[in-house]
């Protein structure tokens, strides 16, 4: 795997030894079977969730709003099968693609074999990445699965350079019964943030763009220069 390493403060990717505990959804992503089928699900997930939005349209929206430039340094948080990492590498960016699941990283590296992407095992709820080290950060749906969404957002903001941009894709809170079920720890422990709450977790950043498609939320934030 190109550039694979483990960036966790402790070798284990999860609970214990001071690391954040994992949600049930995060633990399921550690399974090779989940990783093998993730790209198939990702390509169909937004339609399944009520948003008629293909991966091609999602990539086009991201490129139009964020305009990543060749030579920039980007961090792809919860890269899974490497969708955003691949989009960024094809724009000429250097990418650090991180995920807490080694099987997901192997799947991503297989699908996006680009030398501009480094793959690393890391839980972004707590990281030792240097501050102000990236021009941009992408987070695609990981915000829903993480055990500590506020911690993840804080870390994303911390590693951004002044003027850097944060791109989020997540399922926002609707108050529906299905979200209530999926939020139960035994059913996945998913969380569904409200966009206003997300903004309050990013005090040093300004939201420049926001688009809701069904329950899916796309947002771009810029860190104060």
Secondary structure as UniProt FT lines:
FT   TURN            2..3
FT   STRAND          5..6
FT   TURN            17..18
FT   HELIX           24..28
FT   TURN            29..30
FT   HELIX           32..48
FT   TURN            49..50
FT   HELIX           55..66
FT   TURN            70..71
FT   STRAND          73..77
FT   TURN            80..82
FT   HELIX           83..90
FT   TURN            91..92
FT   STRAND          94..99
FT   HELIX           102..111
FT   TURN            115..116
FT   STRAND          117..121
FT   TURN            124..125
FT   TURN            131..132
FT   STRAND          134..140
FT   HELIX           142..145
FT   HELIX           149..159
FT   STRAND          160..171
FT   HELIX           177..182
FT   HELIX           185..187
FT   HELIX           195..200
FT   TURN            203..204
FT   STRAND          205..213
FT   TURN            214..215
FT   STRAND          216..223
//
